[in-house]
Amino acid sequence: MRRQSLWRRLDAAARYAVPFGSIVAGLFLLGLNFGLPAQAQLRPVYAVACVFFWSLYRPSSLPAPVVMVSGLLLDLLGFSPLGMWALLLLLLHGGVLALRRQLAPQGFLFTWLVFSGFAAGLFVLAWGVESLLGLDVLPVRPVLTQSGFAVLLYPALAAFFIRAHRGAAAAELA
């Protein structure tokens, strides 16, 4: 068996890193001030969409430690309680992996519906944790806003991720 060249191994490693790279790049990009209303609420939406998509279609490139680091980064950038989004994204990752065999062959509309349920559940859990830690019931409007953003933005994000999955991240092309 012939040994792979250094460039082939670097290419394979870069393709393997696309899911994590897309999460990190998106979180930092959403941290820039574009003057969009509720821009800060888009970070968790983007992270949830990334973890859902890559856990479903490329789970080997998004292992649990990488999901945890992504959640910690989201916590640090979004000023959430440290570890909250790490735990929530790990729950999402585990849930998607558990349903992967049933979800992967389904059509986009069904997957979108399942994503919407997962996203709404995570945002409600995040609201509950923050309310509990603050010893006060926080307003529900941000949960509804984030859930709405997630449902509306997932098709566009999924289209972008699908292109990356079939192109730059395609491990079989390495």
C-alpha positions in Angstrom: 0.0 0.0 0.0 1.3 3.4 -1.0 1.8 6.1 1.6 -0.2 9.3 1.1 1.8 12.4 0.4 1.9 15.3 2.8 -0.3 17.4 0.6 -3.0 14.7 0.5 -3.0 14.3 4.2 -3.2 18.1 4.7 -6.1 18.2 2.2 -7.9 15.5 4.1 -7.3 17.2 7.4 -8.6 20.5 6.0 -11.7 18.8 4.7 -12.2 17.1 8.0 -12.0 20.5 9.8 -14.6 22.3 7.7 -17.5 21.7 10.1 -15.7 23.1 13.1 -14.2 25.9 11.0 -17.7 26.9 9.7 -18.9 27.1 13.3 -16.0 29.2 14.5 -16.0 31.5 11.4 -19.8 32.0 11.6 -19.7 32.8 15.4 -16.9 35.4 14.9 -18.6 36.9 11.8 -21.8 37.3 13.7 -19.9 39.0 16.4 -19.0 41.9 14.0 -21.3 44.9 14.3 -23.5 44.9 11.2 -26.2 46.9 12.9 -28.8 44.2 12.4 -31.6 44.1 15.0 -31.3 41.2 17.3 -27.9 40.3 15.8 -26.7 38.8 19.1 -29.6 36.3 19.0 -28.3 34.9 15.7 -25.2 33.4 17.2 -27.0 30.6 19.0 -29.3 30.1 16.0 -26.2 29.7 13.8 -24.5 27.3 16.2 -27.6 25.1 16.6 -28.0 24.9 12.8 -24.3 24.0 12.3 -24.3 21.3 15.0 -27.6 19.9 13.8 -26.5 19.7 10.1 -22.9 18.5 10.6 -24.0 16.0 13.3 -26.5 14.6 10.9 -24.5 14.5 7.7 -20.8 14.4 8.8 -20.7 13.2 12.4 -17.1 11.9 12.1 -16.0 15.5 11.5 -17.8 16.9 14.5 -17.0 14.7 17.5 -18.4 15.6 21.0 -15.2 17.4 22.2 -15.4 19.7 19.2 -19.1 20.4 19.9 -18.2 21.2 23.5 -15.5 23.6 22.4 -18.0 25.2 20.0 -20.5 25.6 22.9 -17.8 27.1 25.2 -16.9 29.6 22.4 -20.5 30.5 22.0 -20.8 31.0 25.8 -17.7 33.3 25.9 -18.8 35.3 22.8 -22.4 35.6 23.9 -21.9 36.3 27.6 -24.0 33.2 28.6 -23.3 31.2 31.7 -20.1 29.3 31.0 -20.9 25.8 30.0 -24.6 26.3 29.2 -24.3 26.2 25.5 -21.6 23.6 25.6 -24.1 21.3 27.4 -27.0 22.3 25.2 -25.1 21.7 22.0 -23.9 18.3 23.3 -27.5 17.4 24.0 -28.4 18.4 20.5 -25.5 16.4 19.1 -26.4 13.3 21.0 -30.1 13.6 20.0 -29.2 14.0 16.3 -26.8 11.0 16.5 -29.5 8.9 18.1 -32.0 9.8 15.3 -29.4 9.8 12.5 -30.4 6.6 10.9 -34.1 7.7 10.7 -33.3 11.3 9.7 -30.6 11.0 7.1 -32.7 9.3 4.4 -35.7 11.6 4.9 -36.5 14.6 2.7 -35.6 18.2 3.5 -39.0 19.2 4.8 -39.1 16.5 7.5 -35.5 17.2 8.5 -36.4 20.9 8.7 -39.4 20.1 10.9 -37.2 18.0 13.2 -34.6 20.8 13.3 -37.3 23.3 14.3 -38.4 21.1 17.2 -34.8 20.6 18.4 -34.1 24.3 18.1 -37.2 25.4 19.9 -36.5 22.9 22.7 -32.9 24.1 23.1 -33.9 27.8 23.2 -36.6 27.0 25.9 -33.9 25.0 27.9 -31.5 28.0 27.6 -34.2 30.3 28.7 -35.0 28.1 31.7 -31.3 27.8 32.7 -30.8 31.6 32.5 -34.0 32.2 34.4 -33.0 29.7 37.1 -29.5 31.2 37.5 -30.9 34.7 37.6 -33.6 33.7 40.1 -36.1 35.5 38.0 -38.4 34.6 35.1 -36.9 36.2 32.0 -39.1 37.5 29.1 -40.2 34.8 26.7 -39.9 37.1 23.6 -36.2 36.2 22.9 -37.0 32.5 22.9 -39.7 33.1 20.3 -37.4 35.3 18.3 -34.6 32.8 18.3 -37.0 29.9 17.4 -38.4 32.0 14.6 -35.0 32.9 13.3 -33.9 29.2 13.5 -36.9 28.0 11.5 -36.6 30.8 8.9 -32.8 30.7 8.4 -32.2 26.9 8.5 -33.1 26.4 4.8 -30.5 29.0 3.7 -27.9 27.8 6.1 -28.5 24.2 5.1 -28.1 25.1 1.4 -24.8 26.7 2.2 -23.7 23.6 4.3 -24.8 21.2 1.6 -22.6 23.0 -0.9 -19.7 22.8 1.5 -20.4 19.2 2.3 -20.4 18.2 -1.4 -17.5 20.5 -2.3 -14.8 21.8 0.0 -15.6 19.4 2.9 -16.1 16.3 0.7 -13.7 13.8 2.2 -14.0 11.5 -0.7 -12.3 14.1 -2.9 -9.2 14.3 -0.7 
